[in-house]
Structure formats: C-alpha cells, structure tokens
Amino acid sequence: MAVETPANPLLSTQKSSDSGLQVALHPLVLLTISDYITRHTLRQQTGPIVGALLGQQNGREITIEHAFDCLLVEAEEITLNQAWFEDRLQQMKDVHKVPALDLVGWYTILPTSGPQPVHLPIHRQILHTYNESAILLGFHPTSVLEPSAGGKLPLTIYESNYEAEGTTAETGEDKEMKDGEPQLGLKFKELPYTVETGEAEMISVDFVARGGGNASAVDGTLKKAAPASEDTKGKGKTRAAKKSEDLETDTTRSDDQHILSREDEELIASLTAKANAIKMLQARIKLIAVYLRNLPPSYISNTVPEGVEADDKTYTPVNHSILRSIQALLTRLSLLIPADAAAFEQELLSEQNDVNLVSLLSTITNSIKDVRETGRKSAVVDSGKASKMRGPTWDGPGDGVMGVGDLIGMRG
C-alpha cells in the first residue's frame, strides 16, 4: 500500500524508523515562548518570532530547559545576527552555570502543516554553525482556539535530515538521476516529546497560575477637580460646583472600596486554583466517557447489535493499558468514597464536636486566667489602701518628735 505524499514538501515521505530520539520539554520554555508571543502581539511588532532553545543532549536524549528570543537580520533571506547571537548565547551559559548547557535547537511560529521554505535559512545557519542535530519547535497559535481532545499542547517538535530528492515513498530507494547521484534536500520528521517539571519550575508555574487572581483593576482616569471660578470665590460655591465635588468624592470612595486586601487576594487565588482543578477534572472525566462510548460494539458486548456493521475504523482503537488505568481508577474510588455514608457523617460530626469542645474549654481557661489576674491586682490595690488608712500617729512631745519615755513605753 503506497504512502500518501503530504501536502508539505518539506516533510519526509520515508517510513519513520525507530531512531530512539527522546525529547524532554520543560514548562519554563513554554512560559518564555508564550510571553514572547504575547509581547510581540500587544506591541504590534512586525517580523517573524524566532528564539533559541537551550538544553542538554546526551546521546539520543535531548532536554529543552531554557529559551530566549533572537535578533534577526532581514536581507535577501531572514537569518540570525551572528555576533549578537553568540554574545547572548554565552551570557545564558554564564548565568545558568551548567557545563553541559548548549544550543539544541530553535523555535518559531508554524502552521499546522509544518515548516515552510522561509524557515530553511535560519535552520541551515544553526546546523552549519552551532549544532548539526538541531531540532525545530513549532508553536501553533491557531490551535489554541480549537478544542483538542486530551488538552494537547499547540506545538510540534521536528528533527531534520538530509534526504534524496528522488526517493520514493514505497521502497525508500533512490531514483537514477541524470548525473548519476541523487540531490539531497532538507526534510523534517515529527518527534514525540514528554513534559518534565523541576521543583523550581513548579513554583514558577504556580506563581503564574495565581497571578490572575492577584490582579486588581485600579482606575487612574479620574478627573481632577476644576479650579474655582470667579463666581465661586465669594461666600460659597455654586450648586453645580458643589454637586460636582460630591460626585467626585463618591467616586473616590467607591474606588477605594474596590482595592483588595492581601487576605482577599489570597482567597481569590485559592478559589481560582480550586476552580481550575475542578474544570480539569471534569474535562478528564468527559474524555474518559467519550473514549468508552466510542469503543467498538463487539468489544463492549459479545454480540453486535442489528443494523450496525463491525467496522473498527469508525471507532476508537482499543488500548488495553488505558482500559487497565480506568479500571484501577474505579477500584480506588471505593477507598475515597465511604461505603456507609451515614456512619461517616456521624463520625465526622463527632470529630467536629470534639474540636469545638476543646476550643470552648481553651476559651474558658483563658477567661478564668484573666479573672484571677484581675482579682490579684484588685487585692494588691485594696491592701495598699488599707495600709494607708491604718498608718501610725505619734502624740509625743516636741512637734512630733518621740522622747525616751515614749520609746520605753512602746518597748514595755
């Protein structure tokens, strides 16, 4: 059976061999690319979006860990500014201080059909100057608006190889050319990839996810009060000026009320994270339900319903690993959901009562402590007052000076 030639002539038509090339993509690269595309769009800048990918390559394993945007030179062909690019590449290596960090490829915006001839000059420049096995990451902005099953990322990673232009798709052999040797052309093949996340990247992704909840709109377009006119310089202001001032005061108060406190921002961020998690869970549950509904009828039941042809091409291919994962998930649900709901509610209510009782006892203990402290201070004050009231008075001779007889009488 002949393999259909793809619409894009830059995609390889040869049978894909198991090269064993593995690509691990880090989310920090996705954040950098999306930030660059957003800034480029909001600033209404012209020109292509091109950036470099940094990572490590160990044999057939490639990691994409960092990215940065590039400065281009537009002449007959769009290429990289080599002097600027080499300085920037060295700066990135010095900042991250990873000995094995090197240029592994580049990224740009691509249509879903694949690379175009306008992208070949930059790719050839990177292949000939920096990395002979550089990869290409194509970001598809149009796919962001299209709903995709499983939440697939809108990007594709390609590897490049030089293949003969006269190669047939059926046999993979070269046709005879006029000069006896086939001409080589640059072709791209799609690569599978996985997403790996480090601890530092998890903090960054969490900060970005919570950034929308922490944002608060502040209206800075309030009009300032107009200077007082000659008519209002007298005893008082006119009614129109006073009404305008009252309106501005009410507007300022309403704006002050819209400013969120730190506790409100944290609450909004927490609720936003929970809402996103619930939406993701609902999407995954719907995906599982759609997959199970689209299984062949012959696989679900031993008998095929009448009027339904057993054609596996119209149904989802059976994947036993996915079915085992679904069965394992259903088995774990019994551990999450209690069998006896009434007993669970009773136990939960009992634990809540215990917690409330301990809190009440703590409050009573603190109150008793405060009462005892108040009583002790009150006793000290009362004893001081009593000692002043019954203080000794001497009636001795000489204007209050005690004599010898008085001292002998006191001793007796």
Secondary structure, 3 states (H helix, E strand, C coil): CCCCCCCCCCECCCCCCCCCCEEEECHHHHHHHHHHHHHHHHCCCCCCCEEEEEEEEECCEEEEEEEEECCEEECCCEEECHHHHHHHHHHHHHHHCCCCCEEEEEEEECCCCCCCHHHHHHHHHHHHHCCCCCEEEEECHHHCCCCCCCCCCCEEEEEEEEEECCECCCCCCECCCCCCCCCEEEEEEEECEEECCCHHHHHHHHHHHHHHHHCCCCCCCCCCCCCCCHHHCCCCCCHHHHHHHHHHHHHHHHHHHCCCCHHHHHHHHHHHHHHHHHHHHHHHHHHHHHHHHCCCHHHHCCCCCCCCCCCHHHCCCCCHHHHHHHHHHHHHHHHHCCCCHHHHHHHHHHHHHHHHHHHHHHHHHHHHHHHHHHHHHHHHHHHHHHHHHCCCCCCCHHHHCCCHHHHHHHHC
